[in-house]
Amino acid sequence: MGSTVPSVPTKLVDVEVATTSRRNVPAVVLAATGPVLGPGGDGIDVSELTGKAGETVRHDQTWTLGVGTGTLSDYRTAGAALARALSGEDAPKSADVLLTPDFDADKVRAFVLGAALGGYRFKVTGEDAPKRVGSLRLVTGDTGFEEVLTSAALKAHALATATSLARDLANTPSNVKDPRWLTSTAAKLAEKVDGLTATVRDEKWLRQQGFGGVLAVGGGSTRPPRLLELTYGTTGPHLVFVGKGITFDTGGISVKPADGMHLMRTDMAGGGAVIAALMAVARRQLPIRVTGLVPCAENHVSGSSYRPGDVVRHYGGATTEVQNTDAEGRMVLADAMAYAVKNLEPDLIVDVATLTGAMKVSLGLRTGAVFSASEEIAANVIDAGERAGEKWWRMPLLEEHVDAVASEIADYKQCPPGPGGITAALFLQKFAGQVPWAHLDIAGPARSEKVYDEVVAGATGFGARTLIELAEKYSR
């Protein structure tokens, strides 16, 4: 990777649970709305405190940290705010967080998730990174509960590590990140994880196998496409996660407006979420079989770019009439989904992609869209997201738009008329065959331009934690 980008993955704050605090280590006293101070709060002046979630105030060697009304969102916000506050020139190496007696496993998970991710930083610079706290000790007064809280903290840290990796991959600038870099980086990381196997296919293999969608989208770039296949497990239900891996998107001949195009380095955020999720599932050794497919291409403008009006033949033989070369994500996902249906015998396919601007309009920038013909699958995704601290909303696969997917010159139209997020999902549904399927559109929450909760500006890593929680549900 050289010195042009930070090392991947980013190092996160370490967290441990213990029953004793330490000498000469800054203590963090929790303050609920009111404010009401927790253990260690004797003698602290509360006149200027509110206890609002994320409020951090230094009192010599002690800090107060607002946890609001104690919701899980409040604890994520508080953990993230603490990580940001304990940074800078005088950042301590460690700090003790004095837990209140009501702390349970869910609260620890939320707090650790926020603390691990709140201090995340990805910056290409010649300067040294600012100092930040290296570790936190969560101090509980309940000696019988230490093991439970430790287990919760470890799981939260694993989820945070996955989110961080997804952020790293999406934040990497596209002069470095091409299909080869993304797939080879994922493969190198996979080599270090027991039970996880990575296979990278090049453009020659893609041509031999008939991956027409991936080849069409990648045809305008001098940096050829790739297909990454990550495999884990041999028993249990077989889940296939398919992630859009467009390493940069100019829009092709249907070129995007200049405003915002620089953000298209994160157009492979779905692929990044899949890669990160597979790493975490394998590290946790879940009793399930999971395959991750990430079709990777750079959608560029040149004399060899695919055109509106072209008819592309996908893996498996189905054909698509191209109407807009900027609707490239569904072209590569269609190939990978068809490959999964034919070769992998999946029990469930979940594709995840920064697919349509329509969903940013419909649901805003903090909520992902779920499309599925199955009420149970949609509910499972939403429930997994709730456990992971990611919000999802089920969108309809409207029957009145199904016929619009049909093309007069090919099997399908790439961009049917109608509501853009829904018609894109209806197009992808054709390639799921009879396999239970869900489509996750993360165009809105995959990026952020400001800090909130555990999110920092740039790629958010959204979706990775939901996929991990979903795999855990199906492994029970």
C-alpha positions in Angstrom: 0.0 0.0 0.0 3.0 2.3 0.4 2.9 5.6 2.2 0.2 7.3 0.2 -2.6 6.2 2.5 -2.9 5.3 6.2 -2.4 1.6 7.1 -5.5 -0.6 6.9 -7.1 -1.4 9.3 -7.1 1.6 11.6 -6.1 0.9 15.2 -9.0 1.5 17.6 -9.2 2.3 21.3 -8.8 -0.8 23.4 -11.4 -1.5 26.1 -11.4 -3.8 29.2 -13.8 -4.4 32.0 -12.5 -4.6 35.6 -13.8 -4.3 39.2 -11.0 -1.9 40.4 -10.0 1.5 39.3 -6.3 2.5 39.0 -4.1 5.1 40.7 -2.8 8.1 38.7 -5.3 7.3 35.9 -8.0 9.9 34.9 -11.4 8.9 36.1 -14.6 9.4 34.1 -17.8 10.0 36.2 -21.1 9.4 34.4 -23.7 12.1 34.6 -27.4 11.4 33.8 -29.8 14.1 32.8 -30.5 16.3 35.8 -27.6 16.1 36.3 -27.3 13.0 38.5 -23.7 11.8 39.1 -22.7 8.2 39.3 -19.8 6.7 41.4 -16.9 9.0 41.9 -19.0 12.1 41.7 -18.7 13.3 45.3 -17.4 16.8 45.5 -17.9 17.7 41.8 -19.7 21.0 41.2 -22.8 20.2 39.1 -24.0 23.8 38.7 -22.8 24.0 35.0 -23.6 20.4 34.1 -26.7 19.2 32.3 -26.0 15.5 31.9 -26.9 15.7 28.2 -25.6 12.7 26.2 -22.0 13.5 25.0 -21.4 16.4 27.4 -17.7 16.2 28.5 -16.3 18.5 31.2 -12.8 18.2 32.7 -12.3 18.7 36.4 -8.6 18.5 37.0 -7.8 14.8 36.8 -11.5 13.8 36.6 -14.0 14.1 33.8 -17.7 14.1 33.8 -19.5 12.5 30.8 -23.2 13.0 30.1 -25.2 9.9 29.3 -28.6 11.6 28.9 -31.6 9.5 29.8 -29.7 6.3 29.4 -31.0 5.1 26.0 -28.6 2.9 23.9 -28.3 5.8 21.5 -27.3 8.0 24.4 -24.5 5.6 25.4 -23.2 5.4 21.9 -23.1 9.1 21.7 -21.4 9.3 25.2 -18.7 6.8 24.3 -17.9 8.6 21.1 -17.8 12.0 22.8 -15.4 10.6 25.4 -13.0 9.2 22.8 -13.0 12.6 21.0 -12.5 14.5 24.3 -9.6 12.4 25.4 -7.4 13.4 22.4 -5.0 16.2 21.6 -1.6 17.2 23.1 -2.4 16.2 26.7 -4.4 13.0 25.8 -4.0 10.4 28.5 -2.8 6.9 27.6 -5.7 5.4 29.5 -8.8 6.4 31.5 -11.1 4.6 34.0 -14.9 4.9 33.3 -16.8 4.4 36.5 -20.0 2.6 35.6 -23.3 3.1 37.3 -25.0 0.1 39.0 -27.7 -0.1 36.2 -25.1 -0.9 33.5 -26.0 -4.1 31.7 -24.6 -5.9 28.6 -26.6 -3.8 26.1 -25.4 -0.6 27.6 -21.8 -1.8 27.6 -22.1 -2.8 24.0 -23.5 0.6 23.0 -20.9 2.5 25.0 -17.9 0.5 23.7 -19.2 0.8 20.1 -19.3 4.6 20.5 -15.9 4.8 22.3 -14.1 2.6 19.7 -15.5 4.4 16.7 -15.9 7.9 17.9 -12.1 8.6 17.7 -11.8 7.1 14.2 -9.6 9.2 11.9 -8.6 8.7 8.3 -6.4 11.4 6.8 -3.8 11.3 4.1 -1.2 13.7 5.5 2.6 14.1 6.1 1.9 15.2 9.7 1.8 13.0 12.7 -1.6 11.9 13.8 -2.9 13.7 16.9 -2.5 11.9 20.2 -5.6 10.1 21.6 -6.4 7.8 24.5 -5.1 4.3 23.8 -7.4 2.3 26.2 -10.4 2.6 28.5 -11.1 0.5 31.6 -14.8 0.1 32.4 -15.0 -0.2 36.2 -18.0 -2.1 37.6 -18.8 -2.5 41.3 -20.6 -5.7 40.6 -18.0 -8.5 40.8 -20.4 -11.2 39.7 -21.2 -9.3 36.5 -17.7 -8.7 35.2 -17.7 -11.7 32.9 -21.0 -10.8 31.2 -19.9 -7.2 30.7 -16.5 -8.4 29.3 -18.3 -10.6 26.8 -20.5 -7.6 25.7 -17.4 -5.4 25.4 -15.6 -7.9 23.2 -18.5 -8.3 20.9 -19.0 -4.5 20.6 -15.3 -4.1 19.8 -15.5 -6.8 17.1 -18.5 -4.9 15.5 -16.5 -1.6 15.8 -13.5 -3.2 14.1 -15.7 -4.3 11.2 -17.2 -0.9 10.9 -13.7 0.7 11.0 -12.4 -1.6 8.2 -15.4 -0.8 6.0 -14.7 2.9 6.6 -11.0 2.4 5.8 -11.8 0.7 2.5 -14.3 3.3 1.5 -12.3 6.3 2.5 -9.2 5.2 0.6 -8.8 7.6 -2.4 -9.4 6.2 -5.8 -5.9 7.0 -7.2 -4.9 4.2 -4.8 -8.1 2.1 -4.7 -8.8 0.4 -8.0 -10.4 -3.0 -8.4 -7.0 -4.7 -8.0 -6.1 -2.8 -4.8 -9.5 -3.5 -3.2 -9.6 -7.2 -3.9 -5.9 -7.8 -3.1 -6.1 -5.8 0.1 -9.2 -7.9 1.2 -7.4 -11.1 0.2 -4.3 -10.2 2.3 -6.5 -9.4 5.3 -8.4 -12.7 4.9 -5.2 -14.7 4.9 -4.8 -13.7 8.6 -8.2 -15.0 9.6 -8.6 -18.7 10.4 -11.3 -20.3 8.3 -11.6 -17.5 5.8 -10.6 -18.1 2.1 -10.3 -15.4 -0.5 -10.3 -15.9 -4.3 -9.7 -13.1 -6.7 -10.8 -13.5 -10.3 -9.4 -11.2 -13.1 -10.9 -9.8 -16.3 -9.8 -12.9 -18.3 -11.8 -15.2 -16.0 -14.7 -12.8 -16.0 -14.7 -12.8 -19.8 -14.5 -16.6 -20.0 -17.4 -17.0 -17.6 -19.6 -14.3 -19.2 -19.8 -11.6 -16.5 -21.1 -9.1 -19.1 -22.3 -6.6 -16.6 -19.0 -6.3 -14.7 -17.0 -6.2 -18.0 -19.3 -3.5 -19.5 -19.1 -1.2 -16.5 -15.3 -1.7 -16.2 -14.6 -1.4 -19.9 -14.0 2.3 -19.9 -11.1 2.2 -17.5 -7.5 1.2 -17.9 -7.8 -0.5 -14.5 -9.6 -3.8 -15.2 -12.4 -5.3 -13.1 -12.2 -8.0 -10.6 -14.5 -10.4 -8.6 -13.7 -11.1 -5.0 -15.1 -14.3 -3.4 -14.7 -14.7 0.3 -15.8 -18.1 1.8 -16.3 -19.1 5.4 -17.7 -22.3 7.0 -19.0 -25.6 5.7 -22.1 -26.3 7.8 -25.3 -24.6 8.7 -27.4 -22.2 6.6 -25.6 -20.7 3.6 -25.8 -16.9 3.5 -24.5 -15.1 0.4 -23.7 -11.4 0.9 -23.1 -9.4 -2.4 -21.6 -6.0 -2.2 -21.3 -3.3 -4.9 -17.6 -2.7 -5.5 -17.4 0.3 -7.8 -14.1 1.8 -6.8 -14.9 5.1 -8.6 -17.9 6.2 -10.4 -17.8 9.0 -13.0 -21.2 7.9 -14.3 -19.6 6.8 -17.5 -20.9 8.4 -20.7 -24.0 9.4 -18.7 -21.5 11.5 -16.7 -22.3 12.8 -13.3 -22.3 16.5 -12.4 -19.0 17.7 -11.1 -20.5 18.7 -7.7 -20.1 15.7 -5.4 -18.3 13.4 -7.9 -15.2 13.5 -5.6 -17.3 11.5 -3.1 -17.6 8.6 -5.5 -14.5 7.0 -3.9 -17.0 5.6 -1.4 -19.2 4.0 -4.1 -17.9 0.6 -3.0 -19.1 1.1 0.5 -21.5 -1.9 0.1 -18.5 -4.1 -1.0 -16.5 -2.8 2.0 -19.4 -3.7 4.4 -19.4 -7.3 2.9 -15.6 -7.7 3.2 -15.7 -6.4 6.8 -18.6 -8.6 7.8 -17.0 -11.7 6.5 -13.8 -11.0 8.5 -15.8 -10.5 11.7 -18.0 -13.6 11.1 -14.9 -15.7 10.6 -13.1 -14.3 13.6 -16.0 -15.0 15.8 -16.2 -18.6 14.4 -20.0 -18.5 14.0 -21.6 -21.9 13.2 -22.8 -20.9 9.8 -21.7 -20.8 6.1 -21.2 -17.4 4.6 -19.9 -16.3 1.2 -19.1 -12.8 0.3 -19.1 -11.7 -3.4 -17.8 -8.3 -4.3 -17.8 -7.5 -8.1 -15.3 -4.6 -8.5 -15.0 -2.2 -11.4 -14.2 1.5 -12.1 -16.9 3.2 -14.1 -14.9 5.6 -16.3 -15.3 7.6 -19.5 -13.3 6.7 -22.6 -13.7 5.3 -26.1 -14.2 1.9 -24.7 -17.0 2.8 -22.3 -20.3 1.1 -22.5 -23.1 3.1 -24.0 -26.8 3.9 -23.4 -28.6 1.6 -25.8 -26.2 -1.3 -25.5 -27.5 -4.8 -24.7 -25.4 -6.6 -22.2 -25.5 -10.3 -21.5 -25.1 -11.2 -17.8 -23.7 -14.3 -16.2 -26.2 -17.0 -16.8 -27.5 -15.6 -20.1 -30.1 -12.9 -19.2 -29.8 -9.7 -21.1 -30.2 -6.0 -20.1 -30.9 -3.0 -22.2 -28.6 -0.2 -20.9 -30.4 3.2 -20.5 -28.1 5.1 -18.3 -24.4 4.2 -17.7 -24.6 5.8 -14.3 -26.8 3.0 -13.1 -23.8 0.8 -13.0 -24.2 -0.8 -9.6 -27.1 -3.0 -10.5 -25.2 -4.2 -13.6 -22.4 -5.7 -11.5 -24.7 -6.9 -8.8 -26.8 -8.8 -11.3 -23.8 -10.8 -12.5 -22.7 -11.7 -9.0 -26.3 -12.6 -7.9 -26.8 -14.8 -10.9 -23.4 -16.5 -10.1 -24.5 -17.2 -6.6 -27.9 -18.6 -7.6 -26.3 -21.0 -10.1 -23.2 -22.1 -8.2 -23.5 -21.6 -4.5 -26.9 -23.0 -3.4 -27.6 -20.1 -1.0 -30.4 -20.2 1.6 -30.4 -16.4 1.5 -28.9 -13.7 -0.7 -28.5 -10.2 0.7 -27.1 -7.5 -1.6 -25.9 -4.2 -0.2 -25.1 -1.1 -2.3 -24.9 2.6 -2.5 -27.4 2.2 -5.3 -29.8 5.1 -5.8 -30.0 8.8 -5.1 -33.8 8.2 -4.8 -33.3 6.6 -1.4 -31.4 9.6 -0.1 -34.5 11.6 -1.0 -36.9 9.1 0.5 -35.2 8.2 3.8 -32.5 10.9 4.3 -28.9 10.3 5.2 -29.1 8.1 8.3 -31.5 5.3 7.4 -30.9 2.4 5.0 -33.6 0.9 2.8 -34.7 -2.8 2.9 -36.4 -4.4 0.0 -37.6 -8.0 0.2 -40.6 -10.0 -0.9 -40.4 -11.7 2.5 -41.8 -10.0 5.5 -39.7 -12.2 7.8 -36.4 -11.5 6.0 -37.1 -7.7 6.1 -37.9 -7.9 9.8 -34.8 -9.9 10.5 -32.7 -7.2 8.8 -34.4 -4.4 10.7 -34.0 -6.3 14.0 -30.3 -7.0 13.2 -29.8 -3.3 12.5 -31.5 -2.3 15.8 -29.1 -4.6 17.7 -26.2 -3.1 15.8 -27.2 0.5 16.2 -28.1 0.9 12.5 -31.5 2.1 11.3 -33.4 0.4 8.4 -36.8 1.0 6.8 -38.7 -1.5 4.7 -39.7 -0.2 1.3 -42.3 -1.8 -1.0 -41.7 -3.9 -4.1 -44.7 -2.4 -5.9 -46.4 -4.8 -8.3 -47.6 -2.0 -10.6 -44.0 -1.3 -11.6 -42.9 -4.9 -12.3 -43.9 -4.8 -16.0 -41.7 -1.7 -16.4 -38.6 -3.8 -15.9 -39.3 -5.7 -19.2 -37.5 -4.5 -22.3 -38.6 -4.7 -25.9 -35.0 -5.3 -27.2 -33.6 -7.4 -24.2 -34.9 -9.3 -21.3 -34.8 -6.4 -18.9 -34.5 -2.6 -18.8 -31.7 -1.3 -16.6 -33.5 1.9 -15.5 -37.2 1.3 -15.6 -39.4 4.4 -15.3 -41.0 5.1 -11.9 -39.7 5.5 -8.4 -35.9 5.0 -8.8 -35.1 3.0 -5.6 -38.1 0.6 -6.1 -37.5 0.0 -9.8 -33.8 -0.7 -9.1 -34.8 -3.3 -6.5 -37.3 -4.9 -9.0 -34.6 -5.2 -11.5 -32.2 -6.9 -9.1 -35.1 -9.2 -7.9 -35.0 -10.8 -11.4 -31.5 -12.1 -10.7 -32.3 -13.6 -7.3 -34.4 -16.3 -9.0 -36.3 -18.4 -6.4 -33.8 -17.8 -3.6 -34.9 -15.8 -0.6 -33.5 -12.3 -1.0 -33.1 -8.9 0.4 -31.7 -5.7 -1.2 -30.1 -3.1 1.1 -29.7 0.4 -0.4 -27.3 2.4 1.7 -26.8 5.4 -0.6 -27.8 7.8 2.2 -26.1 6.5 5.4 -22.9 5.2 3.8 -21.4 8.7 3.9 -21.6 11.6 6.3 -20.5 15.2 6.0 -20.6 15.8 9.8 -20.1 14.1 13.1 -23.0 12.5 15.0 -23.2 9.7 17.5 -20.3 7.3 16.7 -20.1 8.6 13.1 -17.4 10.9 11.8 -17.2 12.8 8.5 -16.5 10.5 5.5 -17.4 6.9 5.1 -19.5 5.6 7.9 -19.1 1.8 7.5 -22.9 1.5 7.6 -24.2 -2.0 6.9 -21.3 -4.1 8.1 -22.6 -4.5 11.7 -26.1 -5.4 10.4 -24.7 -8.2 8.2 -22.8 -9.6 11.2 -25.8 -9.5 13.4 -27.9 -11.1 10.6 -25.4 -13.9 10.3 -25.5 -14.5 14.0 -29.3 -14.7 14.0 -29.2 -17.4 11.2 -26.5 -19.3 13.0 -28.6 -19.9 16.1 
